[in-house]
Amino acid sequence: MAKSKKSDSEQSEYPEFKNAVESRDNSERILGLTFALIDTKIGLTKTEIFRTVPGYQTGDSTEALEQMFNRDKRAIRKLGVKIEAFEYAHESNQDSRYRIARESFEWPTSVKFTAKQLQLIELAAQCWGQATVSDEVNAALLRLRALGDAPSSQAVHELMPKFRAFDPTFADFARAISERQTVTFEYRKPGEDKAKTRSLHPWRLLSVEGQWLVQGWDPDAEDYRNFLLKRIVNKRIKLTDFENEADKFPAPTPEQLAEAKANLDAFSAGNNAVLAVAPGSAAWSHFEVDLKATAENPNQISLGYMDESLLAETIRGFAGQIKVISPASLELKVNEGLRRVAQLHA
């Protein structure tokens, strides 16, 4: 059953609720204004903006709308986005028109990202992908097109970052963590051919040397567990349905999270590899050698790992750019895999 909306009196009793709603409304209005002004041919007047952009149809006075619009312009400019104000020569009136300069959304050619920064951008892209453009914004775009000058669908979608998808189960785990839902999935451990059914109270998603894993409480084993997303067989995991808040699994305490993280760090530290990486290569960027190498061994890095077989698979992808110094078992896995590839293409 849908939850009823809070009345004005209820909202006034909870200022934090009111502030959250106002913050969301402001963000949605500013996003709608950005979409409206991006890549237009002749820009939009304030009258057109107030009539078409969601959030300005409040019934307030023109003066109040002007103040709201000025605040929104300052907020957008503060983000580094350039808004142009100009007069359109072909109009008899002298109302200013507004548009967003296209170059505001172009990366300077001098900007370079490390592998870790790209992972963070990728995570942000995933979050964006989970939140579609609202119905109100889509409706506003239709009204703008009716004026004969509006951002194209392509222009709007170009604002959305495009990166490769995470492991297929990433979004499901993110939802389960947010809703505190128990999950069930098929997991294949290293060296085993058959997957086993596992259950988990997922607490958080972590990245260890580029490998994503979910950390949580295993109700069957009654202990902390970490599962690498790449070893989950399912493309979609099963989330346990519930009707009441009481059916959610208990939220982890700070002490539990700290203990689980310490156990993970200890395990990763016990699995340590030393690699020699070719300077300036793709592997050099992937493993962030600039950040990890020491003065004594500028071309070598030491890193912890969760799964030796998956690390060997990653290293094979950079064939010729990496030499395994230790452990010997990792070097053996890399060489065996390369020999199998060579045999298949002989």
C-alpha positions as CSV (number, residue, x, y, z in Angstrom):
1,M,0.0,0.0,0.0
2,A,1.4,3.4,-0.9
3,K,2.5,5.6,1.9
4,S,0.5,8.8,2.4
5,K,2.3,12.1,2.1
6,K,3.0,14.1,5.2
7,S,0.8,17.1,5.8
8,D,2.2,20.6,6.1
9,S,1.8,20.5,9.8
10,E,3.7,17.2,10.0
11,Q,6.5,18.6,7.9
12,S,6.7,21.6,10.1
13,E,7.3,19.4,13.1
14,Y,10.3,17.7,11.3
15,P,12.5,20.5,10.0
16,E,15.1,18.0,8.7
17,F,12.3,16.4,6.5
18,K,11.4,19.8,5.2
19,N,15.0,20.7,4.5
20,A,15.6,17.4,2.6
21,V,12.5,18.0,0.5
22,E,13.5,21.5,-0.4
23,S,17.0,20.4,-1.2
24,R,15.7,17.7,-3.5
25,D,13.3,20.2,-5.2
26,N,16.1,22.7,-5.7
27,S,18.4,20.1,-7.2
28,E,15.7,18.9,-9.6
29,R,14.9,22.4,-10.7
30,I,18.6,23.2,-11.3
31,L,19.0,20.0,-13.3
32,G,15.9,20.8,-15.3
33,L,17.3,24.3,-16.0
34,T,20.6,22.9,-17.1
35,F,18.9,20.5,-19.5
36,A,16.8,23.4,-20.9
37,L,19.7,25.7,-21.6
38,I,22.3,23.2,-22.9
39,D,23.1,23.4,-26.6
40,T,20.1,25.6,-27.7
41,K,20.3,27.7,-30.9
42,I,18.9,31.0,-29.7
43,G,18.6,30.5,-26.0
44,L,15.5,30.9,-23.8
45,T,14.0,34.0,-22.3
46,K,13.1,34.1,-18.6
47,T,9.4,34.0,-19.5
48,E,10.0,30.7,-21.5
49,I,12.0,29.3,-18.7
50,F,9.4,30.1,-16.0
51,R,6.7,28.5,-18.3
52,T,8.5,25.3,-19.2
53,V,11.2,24.3,-16.6
54,P,9.8,22.2,-13.7
55,G,10.0,24.0,-10.4
56,Y,9.2,27.5,-11.5
57,Q,5.4,27.0,-11.8
58,T,4.9,27.9,-8.1
59,G,2.3,30.7,-8.3
60,D,4.9,33.1,-6.8
61,S,5.2,36.6,-7.9
62,T,7.4,37.6,-10.8
63,E,9.9,39.1,-8.4
64,A,10.1,35.9,-6.4
65,L,10.7,33.9,-9.6
66,E,13.4,36.3,-10.6
67,Q,15.2,35.8,-7.3
68,M,14.8,32.0,-7.7
69,F,16.2,32.1,-11.2
70,N,19.2,34.3,-10.1
71,R,20.0,31.8,-7.3
72,D,19.9,28.9,-9.7
73,K,22.2,30.7,-12.1
74,R,24.7,31.3,-9.4
75,A,24.5,27.7,-8.3
76,I,25.1,26.4,-11.9
77,R,28.0,28.9,-12.4
78,K,29.5,27.8,-9.1
79,L,29.8,24.3,-10.6
80,G,31.9,25.7,-13.4
81,V,29.2,25.8,-16.0
82,K,29.1,28.9,-18.2
83,I,25.7,30.5,-18.7
84,E,25.6,33.1,-21.4
85,A,23.1,36.0,-21.4
86,F,22.6,37.9,-24.7
87,E,20.0,39.7,-26.9
88,Y,18.7,38.0,-30.0
89,A,19.1,40.4,-32.9
90,H,16.0,39.1,-34.8
91,E,13.5,40.0,-32.0
92,S,11.8,43.3,-31.7
93,N,11.9,43.2,-27.9
94,Q,15.1,43.3,-26.0
95,D,14.5,40.5,-23.5
96,S,17.7,38.7,-22.6
97,R,18.1,35.1,-23.7
98,Y,20.1,32.5,-21.8
99,R,22.0,29.4,-22.9
100,I,24.8,27.2,-21.6
101,A,28.0,27.2,-23.6
102,R,28.8,23.9,-25.0
103,E,32.5,24.0,-23.9
104,S,31.3,24.0,-20.3
105,F,30.8,20.2,-20.6
106,E,34.0,19.4,-22.5
107,W,37.1,18.1,-20.7
108,P,40.3,20.1,-21.2
109,T,42.7,18.0,-23.3
110,S,45.3,18.4,-20.5
111,V,43.1,16.6,-18.0
112,K,44.3,13.0,-17.3
113,F,42.9,10.4,-14.8
114,T,44.5,7.7,-12.9
115,A,43.0,4.2,-12.8
116,K,41.6,4.8,-9.3
117,Q,40.0,8.1,-10.4
118,L,38.4,6.4,-13.3
119,Q,36.9,3.8,-10.9
120,L,35.4,6.6,-8.9
121,I,34.0,8.2,-12.0
122,E,32.6,4.9,-13.0
123,L,30.9,4.5,-9.7
124,A,29.3,8.0,-10.1
125,A,28.2,6.9,-13.6
126,Q,26.5,3.8,-12.1
127,C,24.7,6.0,-9.5
128,W,23.5,8.3,-12.3
129,G,22.3,5.3,-14.3
130,Q,20.1,4.2,-11.4
131,A,18.3,7.6,-11.4
132,T,16.5,8.3,-14.7
133,V,15.6,11.7,-15.8
134,S,12.2,12.6,-14.1
135,D,8.9,12.7,-15.9
136,E,8.7,16.4,-15.1
137,V,12.0,17.0,-16.9
138,N,10.9,15.0,-19.9
139,A,7.6,16.9,-20.0
140,A,9.5,20.2,-19.9
141,L,11.7,19.1,-22.8
142,L,8.6,18.4,-24.9
143,R,7.2,21.8,-24.1
144,L,10.5,23.4,-25.0
145,R,10.5,21.6,-28.4
146,A,7.1,23.1,-29.0
147,L,8.7,26.5,-28.9
148,G,10.8,25.5,-31.8
149,D,14.1,25.7,-30.0
150,A,15.1,23.1,-27.4
151,P,18.0,20.8,-26.6
152,S,17.8,17.6,-28.6
153,S,17.5,14.3,-26.9
154,Q,21.1,13.6,-28.0
155,A,22.3,16.7,-26.3
156,V,20.6,15.7,-23.1
157,H,22.0,12.2,-23.1
158,E,25.5,13.5,-23.9
159,L,25.4,15.0,-20.4
160,M,25.1,11.5,-19.0
161,P,28.5,9.8,-18.5
162,K,29.2,6.7,-20.5
163,F,31.4,4.0,-19.0
164,R,31.4,0.3,-19.1
165,A,29.0,-1.4,-16.8
166,F,30.0,-2.9,-13.5
167,D,29.7,-6.6,-12.8
168,P,26.0,-7.5,-13.6
169,T,25.2,-8.0,-9.9
170,F,26.5,-4.6,-8.7
171,A,23.2,-2.8,-8.9
172,D,21.3,-5.6,-7.2
173,F,23.8,-5.6,-4.3
174,A,23.6,-1.8,-4.0
175,R,19.8,-2.0,-3.7
176,A,20.0,-4.8,-1.2
177,I,22.5,-2.9,0.9
178,S,20.2,0.2,0.9
179,E,17.1,-1.8,1.7
180,R,18.8,-4.3,4.1
181,Q,17.5,-7.3,2.2
182,T,19.1,-10.7,2.4
183,V,20.4,-12.0,-0.9
184,T,21.0,-15.4,-2.4
185,F,23.3,-16.3,-5.2
186,E,25.5,-19.0,-6.8
187,Y,29.2,-18.6,-6.1
188,R,32.1,-20.5,-7.6
189,K,35.2,-20.6,-5.4
190,P,38.7,-20.8,-6.9
191,G,39.7,-24.3,-8.1
192,E,36.1,-25.5,-7.9
193,D,34.0,-26.4,-11.0
194,K,30.6,-26.4,-9.3
195,A,29.0,-23.3,-7.8
196,K,27.3,-23.3,-4.4
197,T,24.3,-21.4,-3.2
198,R,25.2,-18.8,-0.7
199,S,23.2,-16.3,1.5
200,L,24.4,-13.0,2.7
201,H,23.3,-9.9,4.7
202,P,25.2,-7.4,2.4
203,W,26.8,-4.5,4.2
204,R,28.9,-2.7,1.6
205,L,30.7,-2.9,-1.7
206,L,34.5,-2.6,-1.7
207,S,37.2,-2.5,-4.4
208,V,40.5,-4.3,-3.7
209,E,43.1,-3.6,-6.3
210,G,40.4,-3.2,-9.0
211,Q,38.4,-6.2,-8.0
212,W,34.9,-5.5,-6.6
213,L,33.6,-7.5,-3.7
214,V,30.6,-7.5,-1.4
215,Q,31.2,-7.7,2.3
216,G,28.6,-8.8,4.9
217,W,27.3,-11.4,7.3
218,D,26.8,-15.0,6.3
219,P,23.8,-16.2,8.4
220,D,24.6,-19.8,7.6
221,A,28.3,-19.6,8.6
222,E,27.5,-17.0,11.3
223,D,30.6,-15.1,10.4
224,Y,31.9,-12.3,8.2
225,R,32.3,-13.1,4.5
226,N,33.7,-11.4,1.4
227,F,32.5,-12.5,-2.1
228,L,34.1,-11.3,-5.3
229,L,31.5,-10.2,-7.8
230,K,33.4,-11.8,-10.7
231,R,32.9,-15.3,-9.1
232,I,29.1,-14.9,-8.8
233,V,27.5,-17.1,-11.4
234,N,24.1,-15.4,-11.6
235,K,23.6,-12.3,-13.7
236,R,20.9,-11.3,-11.3
237,I,20.9,-12.2,-7.6
238,K,17.8,-13.1,-5.6
239,L,16.6,-10.5,-3.1
240,T,14.4,-11.6,-0.2
241,D,11.0,-9.9,-0.2
242,F,9.6,-8.5,3.0
243,E,6.5,-6.6,4.1
244,N,7.6,-5.1,7.3
245,E,10.6,-3.1,8.5
246,A,11.2,-5.7,11.1
247,D,12.0,-8.2,8.4
248,K,15.1,-6.3,7.3
249,F,18.4,-7.7,8.6
250,P,20.0,-5.7,11.4
251,A,22.2,-2.8,10.3
252,P,25.9,-3.5,11.0
253,T,27.4,-1.7,14.0
254,P,30.6,0.5,13.5
255,E,32.4,-2.2,15.5
256,Q,31.3,-5.0,13.1
257,L,32.3,-3.0,10.1
258,A,35.7,-2.2,11.5
259,E,36.3,-5.8,12.5
260,A,35.2,-7.1,9.0
261,K,37.5,-4.5,7.3
262,A,40.4,-5.5,9.6
263,N,39.9,-9.2,8.7
264,L,39.8,-8.3,5.0
265,D,43.0,-6.2,5.2
266,A,44.8,-9.0,7.1
267,F,43.7,-11.6,4.4
268,S,44.8,-9.3,1.6
269,A,48.1,-8.5,3.2
270,G,48.8,-12.2,3.5
271,N,48.3,-12.5,-0.2
272,N,51.0,-10.2,-1.6
273,A,52.4,-10.0,-5.1
274,V,55.4,-8.1,-6.5
275,L,55.2,-7.1,-10.1
276,A,57.7,-5.5,-12.5
277,V,55.8,-3.2,-14.9
278,A,57.0,-1.8,-18.2
279,P,57.2,2.1,-17.8
280,G,54.5,4.0,-19.7
281,S,52.5,1.0,-20.7
282,A,48.8,0.4,-20.2
283,A,49.6,-1.9,-17.3
284,W,51.6,1.0,-15.7
285,S,48.4,3.1,-15.7
286,H,46.2,0.3,-14.6
287,F,48.2,-0.6,-11.5
288,E,49.0,3.1,-10.8
289,V,52.7,2.5,-10.6
290,D,53.4,6.2,-10.3
291,L,51.6,6.1,-6.9
292,K,52.9,2.8,-5.6
293,A,56.4,2.3,-6.8
294,T,59.3,3.1,-4.4
295,A,62.6,4.9,-5.2
296,E,64.5,1.7,-4.7
297,N,62.5,-0.1,-7.3
298,P,60.8,2.5,-9.5
299,N,59.4,-0.1,-11.9
300,Q,58.1,-2.5,-9.3
301,I,54.9,-2.5,-7.2
302,S,53.7,-4.6,-4.3
303,L,50.0,-5.2,-4.0
304,G,47.6,-7.4,-2.0
305,Y,45.0,-9.5,-3.8
306,M,41.9,-11.4,-2.9
307,D,42.0,-14.1,-5.6
308,E,45.3,-15.3,-7.2
309,S,43.5,-16.8,-10.2
310,L,41.7,-13.5,-11.0
311,L,44.9,-11.5,-10.6
312,A,46.7,-13.9,-13.0
313,E,43.8,-13.4,-15.5
314,T,44.3,-9.6,-15.2
315,I,48.1,-9.9,-15.7
316,R,47.6,-12.0,-18.8
317,G,45.6,-9.2,-20.3
318,F,48.8,-7.1,-20.2
319,A,51.0,-9.8,-21.8
320,G,54.5,-8.6,-22.3
321,Q,54.1,-5.6,-20.0
322,I,54.3,-7.3,-16.6
323,K,56.8,-9.8,-15.1
324,V,55.8,-11.5,-11.9
325,I,58.6,-11.3,-9.3
326,S,56.6,-13.2,-6.6
327,P,54.9,-15.4,-5.6
328,A,56.0,-18.3,-7.7
329,S,52.4,-19.7,-7.7
330,L,51.1,-16.5,-9.4
331,E,53.9,-16.7,-12.0
332,L,52.9,-20.3,-12.7
333,K,49.3,-19.4,-13.2
334,V,50.1,-16.6,-15.6
335,N,52.5,-18.7,-17.7
336,E,50.0,-21.7,-17.8
337,G,47.3,-19.4,-19.0
338,L,49.5,-17.9,-21.7
339,R,50.5,-21.3,-22.9
340,R,46.9,-22.4,-23.2
341,V,46.1,-19.3,-25.3
342,A,49.1,-20.0,-27.6
343,Q,48.0,-23.7,-28.0
344,L,44.5,-22.6,-29.0
345,H,45.9,-20.3,-31.7
346,A,48.6,-22.6,-32.9
